[in-house]
Amino acid sequence: MIIYKLIFFSLILAPAFFESNTKKRPNIILYLADDLGYGEFGFLNKKMNSTNAPIETPFIDEIASKSAVFLQGYTGSPVCAPSRCSLLTGYHTGHATIRGNFKMPNDHDLPLKPFPHDLTIADVLRPLGYTSAIIGKWCMGFNDTSGSPYNKSFDYSFGHLD
């Protein structure tokens, strides 16, 4: 299974692998927002609110105007923790460690497994010289578990772990 994840991440990150040393590596920003619909960004020019006016998202619109934007994809799950797990590990929800929003008897979420299981995108980017951060909800393990962001190669974490 690890080989499939390495193939998955290498296809996604191929441009970073082939950059020459004289070129600056691209910044990679992944947004995952709970309860956000497809058309709810201003740069998509959708009219989704009750006044039929475009939704204003000026900061996201500016980033999108200077970036590659991918508009076709599926979420790993209809709830937040498994969606994050699928996005960061590349696992289909049926194979992911985190498959739902639930608590273990000790009031902890089921954490991600230690390396080399549950390889995250940060695990793949770190050897390439990237610094990774997670800002907002994590939902994949507390600091005292194998699922801590710091145990999954993230250099910075700000937000709540649950």
N, C-alpha and C positions, 0 to 999 in steps of 0.2 A: 504494500500500500504506500510506503514511503516513496518508492520510485515514481508512482503516479503523481504524488504531490510535487516532487521535484520537477517532473516534466511540466505540470500545470504552471508552477511558478516560473520556470525558465521560459515558457512561451510568453507569459505576461510581461516578464522583465527583460526579454531579449534585447531591447534597445539599450538598456543600462549596461549589459554585458559587452556590447560591441562599441561602446563609446571609446574614442581614443583618449589617451591621458591628457591631451591638450584641450579637449572639450570639457565643458562643465557638465556634470551628471544632471539629469533632469530631476526636478522635485516631483515627488509622488504624494498626492493628497487624496485620500479616500474619505468620502463623506458617507456616513450611515446615519440616517435620521428616522426615528420611529414615527410612524403615522404620517408620513409625507407622501403625497400622491405624485404621480408621474408629471403632471403639468403644473405643479405648484412652485415653479421657479420663473422669475420674470423673463429670463433670456429665452424661454420656450414660447413666449408670446401667447400664452393660453389665457383665457378669460374664465376664471374658475369661481370667483366669489359672487355674492348675491347682487352686486351692482354691475356685474358684467365688465368690470374694469380689470386690466392686467394686475396680477399680484406683483408687488414691488419687492425685489430681493437684490438691492443694488450691489452689495459686497460679493455675493455669490455670482451675480451677473458679470462683474468685473473679472473675477477669477476665470469664469467660463470663457470670456472673450479672449483670454490669453492662453487658453489650454486646449488640450485634446479632451473632448467630451464624448463619453460613450453612452448612448441612449437605448441600447438594447441589452437586457439582462434580466435575470430573475433573482428574487430574494431566496435565501435558503430556507426560510420559514416565515410564517405569518406573525411570529412573536419575536421579541428583541434578542434575547440571549442566544438562541440557536442561529439567528441571522448573523450576528457578530461572529460566532464560531465558524460558520460557513465562509464568510467573507475573509476572515483572517487566516484560516487553515486550508481553504480550498476543498474541504470535504463536503460532499452531499450530506444533507441532514441525517439521512439514514445511516451514515457511517461516522458521523461526528460524535464526539464525547458528550457535547451538550445538545440535547434534543428537545428541551422544553424549559419553561420558566418554573422551576420547582426548587424546593429546599431539601437539603439532607437533614437527618435527625439532629445534627449538631448546629443547625441554623446556617450552614454554609451551602452555597451552590456546589454542585458537582464540579470540581475544577478540571481544567485541561490537564492532560497527562504530561509527565516530564519528557524532555528530549530523549530519544529522537522521535517519540510519538507526538502527535499534535504540533507538528512543525508549523510555525506562523510565518507570515510574510516578513516580519521583522527578523526572524532567524535566517531567512534567505538574503535579506538586504544588508545585514550587519557585515558579513565578509566583503561586501562591495564598498564598504566605507560609509554607508548611510547611518544616520542617527534617526531613531524612531521614537515617536511619542504617541500616546493615546490620551485623548482629552474627552472627558465626558463619562458615559457609562461604560463599564468593562464587562461585568456579569459573567466572568469566566474563572473566577477564583480569587480568594482573598490573599493578602500578602504572606500569610503563613502556609500557603498551599503551593503545589506545583503549577497552579494556574495563575499565579501572580503575574502582572504585566512584566515585572522585572525578571521573572524566571522564564519568560517567553521572548527575551531579547529586546524588550522595549527599554529605552534609556530614560524615558520620562513618562510619568503618569500623573494626571491631574483630573480629579473627578471622584465619583464614588464607585467602589468595586462591586457593589451589590446591585 
